[in-house]
Amino acid sequence: MKITLIKQLNNSFKIAYNSDYENAKKIPLNEPIEFEFKRVRNYKFHKKFFALINLVFENQEQYINIEHLRKDLIISAGYYDLRFNIEGVEIQEAKSISFAKMDEAEFSELYNRIIDVVVKWLGIERQDIIDNIEQYF
């Protein structure tokens, strides 16, 4: 069972969304429970990531497939798994950026690393990239 909580100034927690109240009702009163702290991914930031990928795609000539570009940027930023194909050749495979696989802190780090990769690859100023993306958000 998952319930999204918000920490209050008095260090207590309240339920964040109405949809979580039904699950909260299932928790017995006066019984200790344990929860794991995990920051919820920001959907708006996720959209910002894809705006960055689109911006890069529109300002380069090497890729004709945006998904290949996205995966190569993730790999160039250092977020990949190594595996071997049938012939035993080592392959770098981009890690998933799904909400379930990557928390907000890791996603933010990936986003910043991709900007660094783009700055080096395309020779665009970091602040120019940031300013252009911020227009949409």
C-alpha positions in Angstrom: 0.0 0.0 0.0 1.3 3.4 -0.9 0.2 6.7 0.6 1.8 10.1 -0.3 2.5 12.2 2.8 3.5 15.8 3.4 5.7 16.7 6.4 4.3 19.5 8.6 6.2 22.1 10.6 5.6 20.2 13.8 7.2 17.1 12.3 3.9 15.3 11.8 2.7 14.0 8.5 -0.6 14.6 6.7 -2.0 12.8 3.7 -1.2 14.6 0.5 -4.1 13.6 -1.8 -7.7 12.8 -1.3 -7.2 9.5 -3.2 -4.9 8.3 -0.4 -7.5 8.6 2.3 -9.1 5.2 1.5 -5.7 3.4 2.0 -5.0 5.4 5.1 -8.3 4.2 6.6 -6.9 0.6 6.4 -4.0 1.4 8.8 -5.0 0.4 12.4 -5.0 3.0 15.1 -2.2 3.1 17.7 -0.2 0.5 15.8 3.4 1.3 14.8 4.0 1.2 11.1 7.1 1.6 9.0 7.5 3.7 5.9 10.3 4.2 3.4 11.1 7.7 2.5 11.2 8.3 -1.3 10.7 11.7 -3.0 8.0 11.5 -5.6 9.0 12.4 -9.1 7.9 15.7 -10.5 5.9 15.2 -13.7 6.6 18.7 -14.8 10.3 18.1 -14.5 9.9 14.9 -16.6 8.2 17.0 -19.3 11.1 19.5 -19.0 13.5 16.6 -19.7 11.7 15.7 -22.9 11.7 19.4 -23.9 15.5 19.3 -23.6 15.7 16.2 -25.8 13.5 17.9 -28.4 15.6 21.0 -28.3 18.8 19.0 -28.9 17.1 16.9 -31.6 16.1 20.1 -33.5 19.6 21.5 -33.3 21.7 18.6 -34.5 22.0 16.8 -37.9 23.5 13.4 -36.8 20.3 11.7 -35.7 17.1 11.0 -37.6 15.5 9.1 -34.7 14.8 11.0 -31.5 14.7 7.8 -29.4 18.2 6.8 -30.5 19.3 10.3 -29.5 17.7 10.1 -26.1 19.2 6.8 -25.4 22.7 7.9 -26.6 22.5 11.0 -24.4 21.6 8.9 -21.4 24.5 6.6 -22.1 26.9 9.6 -22.7 25.8 11.0 -19.3 26.9 7.8 -17.7 23.5 6.2 -17.0 23.8 2.8 -18.6 24.1 -0.9 -17.9 26.6 -3.2 -19.5 25.5 -6.4 -21.1 26.9 -8.9 -23.7 25.1 -9.8 -26.9 25.0 -13.4 -28.4 28.5 -12.9 -29.9 29.9 -11.8 -26.6 30.3 -8.2 -27.6 29.9 -5.8 -24.7 27.0 -3.3 -25.2 26.0 -0.2 -23.3 22.3 0.0 -22.7 20.6 3.2 -21.5 19.0 2.8 -18.1 15.3 3.4 -17.7 14.1 6.8 -16.7 10.7 5.6 -15.6 9.2 6.9 -12.4 9.5 3.5 -10.8 13.2 3.1 -11.7 14.7 6.5 -10.9 13.9 8.9 -8.1 13.8 12.7 -8.3 17.4 13.2 -7.1 18.9 10.8 -9.6 16.7 12.1 -12.4 17.8 15.7 -11.6 21.5 14.6 -11.8 20.9 12.8 -15.1 19.2 16.0 -16.5 22.2 18.1 -15.5 24.7 15.6 -16.9 22.9 15.5 -20.2 23.1 19.3 -20.4 26.9 19.0 -19.9 27.0 16.4 -22.7 25.1 18.7 -25.0 27.3 21.7 -24.2 30.4 19.6 -25.1 28.9 17.9 -28.1 27.1 20.9 -29.8 29.1 23.7 -28.4 26.0 25.5 -27.1 26.4 27.6 -23.9 24.9 25.9 -20.9 22.9 29.0 -19.9 21.5 29.3 -23.4 20.1 25.8 -23.1 18.6 26.4 -19.7 17.0 29.7 -20.8 15.5 28.1 -23.9 14.0 25.2 -21.9 12.7 27.6 -19.3 10.6 29.3 -21.9 8.3 26.3 -21.9 8.0 26.0 -18.1 
